Amino acid sequence: MSIADYGWSASRASIATGFEPARVLRASGRQASLITDSGEWSAASTQWLLPGDWVLFDPAAQRIGAVLPRRGVIERKRPGRAAVSQPVAANVDLALIVQGLDGDFNPRRLERYLLLAAACEVRAAIVLNKRDLLPPGEAERLAAEVHRRTGTEVAPISAANGAGLEQFDALVRPRETAVLLGSSGAGKSTLINALLESQQQPTAQVREGDCRGRHTTTSRELFLLPAGWMMIDTPGLREVEAWDAAGAVDEVFDEITALAAG
């Protein structure tokens, strides 16, 4: 496994002697787990880091020398009244917006996620999970309607039994990075496990009364999938609001209100 498998290209930056490119897999403040050609490392930075960041790493000194310029930064307004940005992930190519078909599907919340992706200048796709809970053909009918009204690619799947996972081959290209966005209980961790073909992320049952889930994912982490692209898993977002939506509203869609109406 090489750093190129994680999306590295020499065109991103010139590398000073003694340093090598590294990608952040997990980050907590200025401390991060990195992947390089020489393996996985733990190191500190003078800057706050995000999963997906590209950095220059000195393996001899085990230090991060620089954080490379970011693109495709997913950021939202921090919950609360203050207008403060909260970055979630960096160098993202695709936002996969996951909603469950067990009561989690919410057109208004879907609208906010699509607006967030547009404001971050990241392309989006919608994943309708738990299609196995609906009568045959119903998830596909809903997916076609959502696609017609939003112009966004929609994949009806079941992460639990693997149905429809082949649709990701058309949504994400090799060496691209996708981020999972959705509420707790939508099935994001189950989807990660299905795509990884192993049980790496903890999962939990949703509440029967309102189909809400608990935060089984408590940190953000980048995974390299067997299909050759990367996925950043994130905790469920209780509040979704784009940090800077200026100019993005018109790019999203005009007809989502009809979905909400029925």
C-alpha positions as CSV (number, residue, x, y, z in Angstrom):
1,M,0.0,0.0,0.0
2,S,1.4,3.4,-1.0
3,I,0.5,7.0,-0.2
4,A,-0.7,7.2,-3.9
5,D,-3.5,4.8,-3.0
6,Y,-4.7,7.5,-0.5
7,G,-4.9,10.1,-3.3
8,W,-1.4,11.6,-3.3
9,S,-0.1,13.2,-6.4
10,A,3.3,14.9,-6.8
11,S,1.5,17.9,-8.3
12,R,0.1,18.8,-4.8
13,A,3.4,20.1,-3.5
14,S,7.2,19.9,-3.7
15,I,8.7,17.8,-0.9
16,A,11.7,19.2,1.0
17,T,14.6,16.9,1.9
18,G,13.9,14.8,5.0
19,F,10.1,15.0,4.6
20,E,7.5,12.8,3.0
21,P,3.8,13.3,2.2
22,A,1.3,12.0,4.7
23,R,-2.4,11.9,5.0
24,V,-4.3,12.4,8.3
25,L,-6.5,9.4,9.1
26,R,-7.7,10.6,12.6
27,A,-7.2,13.9,14.3
28,S,-7.9,15.2,17.8
29,G,-7.0,18.9,17.9
30,R,-3.3,19.1,17.0
31,Q,-2.6,15.4,17.5
32,A,-3.1,13.0,14.5
33,S,-2.6,9.5,13.2
34,L,-0.9,9.7,9.8
35,I,-0.4,7.3,6.9
36,T,2.8,7.5,4.8
37,D,4.7,5.3,2.4
38,S,6.7,4.1,5.5
39,G,3.7,3.2,7.5
40,E,1.3,4.7,10.1
41,W,2.6,7.3,12.6
42,S,1.3,9.4,15.4
43,A,2.5,13.1,15.5
44,A,1.6,16.5,16.7
45,S,1.2,19.7,14.7
46,T,1.2,23.4,15.4
47,Q,-2.1,23.7,13.6
48,W,-5.5,22.1,14.2
49,L,-5.9,19.1,11.9
50,L,-8.7,17.4,10.1
51,P,-9.2,13.9,8.7
52,G,-8.2,14.1,5.1
53,D,-5.5,16.7,5.6
54,W,-2.3,16.4,3.6
55,V,0.9,17.2,5.6
56,L,4.6,17.1,5.2
57,F,6.0,14.6,7.8
58,D,9.6,14.2,9.1
59,P,9.8,10.5,10.1
60,A,13.3,10.9,11.7
61,A,12.0,13.6,14.1
62,Q,8.4,12.3,14.1
63,R,7.1,15.7,13.5
64,I,4.7,17.5,11.1
65,G,6.5,20.3,9.2
66,A,3.6,21.8,7.4
67,V,-0.1,21.4,6.6
68,L,-0.6,21.6,2.8
69,P,-3.4,23.9,1.4
70,R,-6.8,22.4,1.8
71,R,-9.6,22.1,-0.8
72,G,-13.0,20.6,-0.5
73,V,-13.3,21.5,3.2
74,I,-16.6,20.4,4.7
75,E,-17.5,22.9,7.4
76,R,-20.7,23.9,9.1
77,K,-21.8,26.6,11.5
78,R,-21.0,25.5,15.0
79,P,-24.2,24.6,16.9
80,G,-25.5,27.6,18.9
81,R,-26.2,31.2,18.1
82,A,-22.6,32.4,17.5
83,A,-21.5,32.5,13.9
84,V,-18.5,30.2,14.2
85,S,-17.2,27.8,11.6
86,Q,-16.7,24.1,12.5
87,P,-14.6,22.3,9.9
88,V,-15.4,18.5,9.7
89,A,-13.1,17.1,7.0
90,A,-10.6,18.2,4.4
91,N,-9.8,17.4,0.7
92,V,-13.2,15.9,0.1
93,D,-14.4,15.1,-3.4
94,L,-17.9,13.9,-2.6
95,A,-20.4,14.3,0.2
96,L,-22.5,11.2,0.6
97,I,-25.7,12.3,2.4
98,V,-27.2,9.3,4.2
99,Q,-30.9,9.1,5.3
100,G,-32.6,6.0,6.5
101,L,-36.0,4.8,5.2
102,D,-37.2,3.8,8.6
103,G,-38.5,7.2,9.6
104,D,-35.2,9.1,9.4
105,F,-36.0,10.4,5.9
106,N,-36.5,14.2,6.2
107,P,-36.7,16.4,3.0
108,R,-36.0,19.6,5.1
109,R,-32.9,18.1,6.6
110,L,-31.9,16.7,3.2
111,E,-32.2,20.3,1.9
112,R,-29.8,21.6,4.5
113,Y,-27.2,18.9,3.8
114,L,-27.3,19.6,0.1
115,L,-27.0,23.3,0.8
116,L,-24.0,22.6,3.0
117,A,-22.3,20.6,0.3
118,A,-22.9,23.3,-2.3
119,A,-21.6,26.0,0.0
120,C,-18.4,23.9,0.5
121,E,-18.1,23.5,-3.3
122,V,-18.2,19.7,-3.0
123,R,-20.4,17.6,-5.2
124,A,-23.1,15.5,-3.4
125,A,-25.0,12.3,-3.8
126,I,-27.9,11.0,-1.7
127,V,-27.9,7.5,-0.1
128,L,-31.3,6.2,0.9
129,N,-30.4,3.4,3.4
130,K,-32.5,0.6,4.8
131,R,-34.4,0.0,1.5
132,D,-35.1,-3.6,2.8
133,L,-37.7,-2.1,5.2
134,L,-39.9,-0.9,2.4
135,P,-42.1,-3.0,0.0
136,P,-40.4,-4.1,-3.2
137,G,-39.9,-1.2,-5.6
138,E,-40.9,1.5,-3.1
139,A,-37.3,2.7,-2.4
140,E,-36.5,2.9,-6.1
141,R,-39.7,4.9,-6.7
142,L,-38.7,7.4,-3.9
143,A,-35.1,7.6,-5.2
144,A,-36.3,8.4,-8.7
145,E,-38.6,11.2,-7.3
146,V,-35.8,12.6,-5.2
147,H,-33.5,12.6,-8.2
148,R,-36.1,14.2,-10.4
149,R,-36.6,17.1,-7.9
150,T,-33.0,17.7,-6.8
151,G,-31.0,16.7,-9.9
152,T,-28.7,14.8,-7.4
153,E,-27.6,11.2,-7.9
154,V,-29.6,8.9,-5.5
155,A,-28.6,5.4,-4.4
156,P,-31.2,3.3,-2.6
157,I,-29.3,0.7,-0.7
158,S,-29.4,-1.6,2.3
159,A,-26.1,-1.6,4.2
160,A,-27.5,-4.4,6.4
161,N,-27.8,-6.9,3.6
162,G,-25.5,-5.3,1.0
163,A,-28.3,-4.6,-1.6
164,G,-27.4,-1.8,-4.0
165,L,-23.8,-1.3,-2.8
166,E,-22.6,-1.7,-6.4
167,Q,-24.1,1.7,-7.1
168,F,-21.1,3.3,-5.4
169,D,-18.9,2.3,-8.3
170,A,-20.7,4.9,-10.4
171,L,-20.7,7.6,-7.7
172,V,-17.0,7.6,-6.6
173,R,-13.9,7.2,-8.6
174,P,-10.7,5.4,-7.4
175,R,-8.5,7.6,-5.2
176,E,-11.3,10.0,-4.5
177,T,-12.4,10.9,-1.0
178,A,-16.0,10.8,0.2
179,V,-17.4,12.0,3.5
180,L,-20.5,10.5,5.1
181,L,-23.0,13.0,6.4
182,G,-26.2,12.2,8.2
183,S,-28.0,11.9,11.5
184,S,-27.3,9.3,14.1
185,G,-29.2,6.1,13.3
186,A,-29.1,6.6,9.5
187,G,-26.8,3.6,9.2
188,K,-23.5,5.4,8.4
189,S,-21.3,3.0,10.5
190,T,-23.1,-0.1,9.1
191,L,-22.4,1.2,5.6
192,I,-18.7,1.8,6.4
193,N,-18.5,-1.8,7.7
194,A,-20.2,-3.2,4.6
195,L,-17.9,-1.3,2.3
196,L,-14.9,-2.3,4.3
197,E,-16.1,-5.9,4.3
198,S,-15.2,-6.0,8.0
199,Q,-16.7,-5.0,11.4
200,Q,-14.5,-1.9,12.3
201,Q,-17.1,0.6,13.3
202,P,-19.5,0.0,16.3
203,T,-23.2,0.1,15.5
204,A,-26.4,0.3,17.6
205,Q,-30.1,-0.1,17.2
206,V,-32.3,3.0,16.7
207,R,-35.1,3.8,19.1
208,E,-38.4,2.2,18.1
209,G,-40.4,5.3,18.9
210,D,-38.7,7.9,16.6
211,C,-36.0,5.9,14.7
212,R,-33.3,8.0,16.3
213,G,-29.9,6.5,16.9
214,R,-27.2,7.0,19.5
215,H,-23.8,8.4,18.8
216,T,-21.8,5.2,18.2
217,T,-19.3,7.1,16.1
218,T,-17.6,9.7,18.4
219,S,-14.7,10.8,16.2
220,R,-14.0,11.4,12.5
221,E,-11.8,8.8,10.7
222,L,-10.6,8.2,7.1
223,F,-10.7,4.7,5.7
224,L,-9.2,3.3,2.5
225,L,-11.8,0.9,1.1
226,P,-11.2,-2.3,-0.9
227,A,-12.8,-0.5,-4.0
228,G,-9.8,1.9,-4.0
229,W,-11.5,5.1,-2.7
230,M,-11.6,6.7,0.7
231,M,-14.4,7.3,3.1
232,I,-14.4,9.7,6.1
233,D,-16.9,8.6,8.7
234,T,-18.3,11.3,11.0
235,P,-20.6,11.4,14.1
236,G,-24.2,12.1,13.5
237,L,-24.9,15.8,13.1
238,R,-27.9,17.0,15.3
239,E,-27.7,20.5,13.8
240,V,-27.0,21.2,10.1
241,E,-26.3,24.7,8.8
242,A,-23.9,25.8,6.2
243,W,-21.2,28.1,7.4
244,D,-21.3,30.3,4.3
245,A,-24.3,29.6,2.1
246,A,-24.1,32.8,0.0
247,G,-24.5,32.0,-3.6
248,A,-25.2,28.3,-2.9
249,V,-29.0,28.4,-2.4
250,D,-29.8,28.8,-6.1
251,E,-27.5,25.9,-7.0
252,V,-29.4,23.4,-4.8
253,F,-33.0,22.9,-5.9
254,D,-36.4,24.6,-6.1
255,E,-38.8,21.7,-5.6
256,I,-37.8,20.0,-2.3
257,T,-40.7,21.6,-0.6
258,A,-43.0,19.5,-2.7
259,L,-41.4,16.3,-1.3
260,A,-41.9,17.6,2.2
261,A,-45.6,18.3,1.4
262,G,-46.1,14.7,0.3
